Amino acid sequence: MDALPLVKRAIEGGVTFVMTPRVRARQPALDRRYAMVLAVLARSDDAVREAERACELDPLCLVVGTTAAWVRYVAGDYEAAIERCRRVLDLDPRQL
């Protein structure tokens, strides 16, 4: 079963997800995925906040960094998206 429709319906209904610091520290991928859902729902400020939190938790993860760039792009903050892409490329230039 695909969970995305359920998550989307819950968020649109006003449900917010609260993760304890312990869970959040172990699961930066949750912040990344939550940021993607928020971006699709046009909740740009929340999406950017979650994406940046994921980057803080796992600053060396290329997927997390790329997701943060995508979230900034979807939010219309193109300069920040470009800057985040540059940071990802600085981590591993072979990804170009």
C-alpha positions as CSV (number, residue, x, y, z in Angstrom):
1,M,0.0,0.0,0.0
2,D,1.3,3.4,-0.9
3,A,1.5,5.6,2.1
4,L,1.8,8.9,0.3
5,P,-2.0,9.4,-0.3
6,L,-2.6,8.8,3.4
7,V,0.1,11.2,4.5
8,K,-1.2,13.8,2.0
9,R,-4.7,13.5,3.3
10,A,-3.6,13.8,6.9
11,I,-1.5,16.9,6.2
12,E,-4.3,18.5,4.2
13,G,-6.6,17.8,7.1
14,G,-4.3,19.7,9.5
15,V,-2.5,16.8,11.0
16,T,1.1,17.6,11.8
17,F,3.8,15.0,12.4
18,V,5.8,15.3,15.5
19,M,8.9,13.2,15.8
20,T,10.8,12.9,19.1
21,P,14.4,14.1,19.0
22,R,15.5,10.6,19.5
23,V,13.6,9.3,16.4
24,R,14.6,12.4,14.4
25,A,18.3,11.9,15.1
26,R,18.2,8.3,13.9
27,Q,16.0,9.0,10.8
28,P,17.1,12.0,8.7
29,A,15.3,10.3,5.8
30,L,12.0,10.9,7.5
31,D,12.7,14.7,7.4
32,R,13.7,14.4,3.8
33,R,10.5,12.5,2.7
34,Y,8.3,14.8,4.8
35,A,9.9,17.8,3.1
36,M,9.1,16.3,-0.3
37,V,5.4,15.8,0.7
38,L,5.2,19.3,2.0
39,A,6.7,20.7,-1.2
40,V,4.2,18.9,-3.3
41,L,1.4,20.4,-1.1
42,A,2.8,23.9,-1.7
43,R,3.8,24.3,1.9
44,S,7.1,25.8,0.9
45,D,8.2,27.2,4.3
46,D,7.6,24.0,6.1
47,A,9.2,22.0,3.3
48,V,12.4,24.1,3.4
49,R,12.6,23.8,7.1
50,E,12.3,20.0,7.1
51,A,14.8,19.7,4.2
52,E,17.3,21.8,6.0
53,R,16.8,19.8,9.2
54,A,17.6,16.7,7.2
55,C,20.7,18.3,5.9
56,E,21.8,19.2,9.5
57,L,21.3,15.6,10.6
58,D,23.1,14.0,7.6
59,P,25.2,16.7,6.0
60,L,27.3,14.2,3.9
61,C,24.3,12.4,2.3
62,L,24.0,13.3,-1.4
63,V,20.4,12.3,-1.5
64,V,19.4,14.5,1.4
65,G,21.3,17.4,-0.2
66,T,19.7,16.9,-3.6
67,T,16.3,16.7,-2.0
68,A,17.0,20.0,-0.2
69,A,17.9,21.6,-3.6
70,W,14.7,20.2,-5.2
71,V,12.6,21.6,-2.3
72,R,14.2,25.0,-2.8
73,Y,13.5,24.8,-6.5
74,V,9.9,23.9,-6.1
75,A,9.5,26.8,-3.6
76,G,10.8,29.1,-6.3
77,D,14.1,29.9,-4.5
78,Y,16.3,29.2,-7.5
79,E,19.4,30.8,-6.1
80,A,19.3,28.7,-2.9
81,A,18.6,25.6,-5.1
82,I,21.7,26.3,-7.1
83,E,23.8,26.9,-4.0
84,R,22.6,23.6,-2.5
85,C,23.4,21.8,-5.7
86,R,26.9,23.2,-5.6
87,R,27.3,22.0,-2.0
88,V,26.3,18.5,-3.1
89,L,28.7,18.6,-6.0
90,D,31.5,19.7,-3.6
91,L,30.8,16.6,-1.5
92,D,31.3,14.3,-4.5
93,P,32.2,15.9,-7.9
94,R,31.9,12.4,-9.5
95,Q,28.1,12.8,-9.3
96,L,28.2,15.4,-12.1
